[in-house]
Amino acid sequence: MRWLTTIITEIFGLFVDDGSFALAILIWLGAVWLALVRLALPRGWGAIVLFAGLAVILIGSAVRRAGRR
């Protein structure tokens, strides 16, 4: 049964390298979705807000990763 755990862990590792990075993306997606439902922003602003947040998350993750090395 240990081999099954190893396989699942390896498959998960193929898609998720940094758990905090993936979690931050999921939280941001949820926050943007909730905010856009409640706010009446003009068309196109949602994409800009989504992109800006994802860019900040990516830069933060890269800076953290570079600081560890």
MARMIGU-712783 format. One record per residue: residue in three letters; x, y, z of N, C-alpha, C, O, CB in turn. Coordinates in steps of 0.05 Angstrom, whole numbers, plus 5000, padded with zeros to 4 digits. Last residue first. Glycine has a CB too. Example, Ala and Ser with C-alpha at 12.3 -4.5 7.8 and 13.67 -1.06 7.14 Angstrom:
% residues 2
ser525749555142527349795143525850015157526850235161528249885114
ala526448865156524649105156526449345156528549345169522649115181
% end
This chain:
% residues 69
arg535556084964537955964952540356124957542556054948537655944922
arg531456364986532156114999534756004988536055845001529955904995
gly530556784951531756844977532656594992534456605009529756994994
ala527956544909530756644905532056704931534556664934530756894887
arg523056454933524656224924527556304920529356154927523456104897
arg521256984941521556794964523456564956525156494972518856694973
val521057154888522857284907523357114931525657094940521657564916
ala517056814868519756804856521756934875524056834878519856944829
ser512656964899513656694900516556674890518156534901511856504885
gly512057494881512557434910513757154913515557114929510057464926
ile510857404827513257554835514057494864516357454870512957854831
leu505957134833508157014819510857144827512757014833507857024789
ile502757524859503257264872505657124859507357014874500757084869
val502857924819503957984846504557724861506657694873502058154863
ala500057654779502857744774504257804801506557734804502858004756
leu495057584802496657344796499657424791501457274798495557204771
gly493458124805493857964829495557724824497257654841491157884840
ala493358264750495058414769495558244794497858224804493858684776
phe489457914730492157894721494058034740496157924747492458024693
leu484858094758485757814760488657794752490257664767484057634743
val484558624739484858574768485958284772487758244788482158614783
ile483758524684486058684693486658624723488958594731485558984689
ala478958244685481358114674483858264683485858134690481258104644
gly475558634705475958384719478458244710479958134727473558204715
trp475259024666476759074690477258824706479258814721475259284707
gly471958834626474758834621476458894646478758804647475459044600
arg466359254638467359014625470359034620471259244610465858954599
pro466359604701466059584672467359334661469259224673467259834659
leu463759304761465959424746465359404716463959224707468559284753
ala460259264809459359304782461559444766461259674759456659464780
leu461358754857461959014846461059034817461158834802465059074848
arg459958214865458758424881459158714870457458884874459758414909
val462857924829460057884830458658114844456458194836459457614844
leu467958094840466858174814463858124813462358264799468158024792
ala468857864891468858154888467458234862465958434861471758264888
leu468757314879466757424898466557734894464357844895467557364926
trp473057284843470457204835468257324853466257424843470256894835
val477257454875476557614852473757544843472157714835478557564829
ala477257044913476857314922475957494898474157654901479357434935
gly478456594882475956604896475256894905472956974903476056434921
leu483556734863481356674844478656704858476756814847481756404832
trp486356764912485957004895483656964875482057144871488657064880
ile486156224928484856434945484356684928482256814931486656504970
leu489155994887486355914891484856124908482556184902486255644905
ile494156254895492656284869489756214873487956364864493856104848
ala495456064946495056354941493556404915491856584915497856494940
leu496055514935493955604953493355904949491055984950494655554982
ala500555524902497955424891495655514909493555594898497955114890
phe504255714939503755864914501055784902499455954894506055804893
ser504255324977503355594985502755764960500955934961505455735003
gly506354884948503654884959502555154966500255214961503554704982
asp509754814892509754984916506855004926505255144913511055264910
asp508254444853510954444863511054594890512454504909512854574843
val503454074827503754274849506554254860507154064874501554234871
phe504053694787502353924782502654144803502254384797499453834782
leu507553314806507753404778506253664773507053824757506753184760
gly505753204857508153374854508653464825509953664821510553214863
phe501652854846501053114857503353304854502953544847500253084887
ile504852424830503052544811502252824820502153014804500552374807
glu507552314878509052384855507252524834508052724821510352144842
thr503252164912504952394918506552494894506752734890506952314941
ile501451714885499651944888501252194894500752404883497551894910
ile505951374891505051444865503251694866503551874849503451214852
thr506251324947508551444932507651534904508351754895510751234929
thr501451064957501951334969504151474954504051714948502651314999
leu502550584932500350744923500651034933500151224918497750634932
trp506750374962507250454934505050624923505650804907507550194917
arg504250225009506050465009506650554981507050794977508650385024
met501649765000500050005000501750255000500850474992498150005024
% end
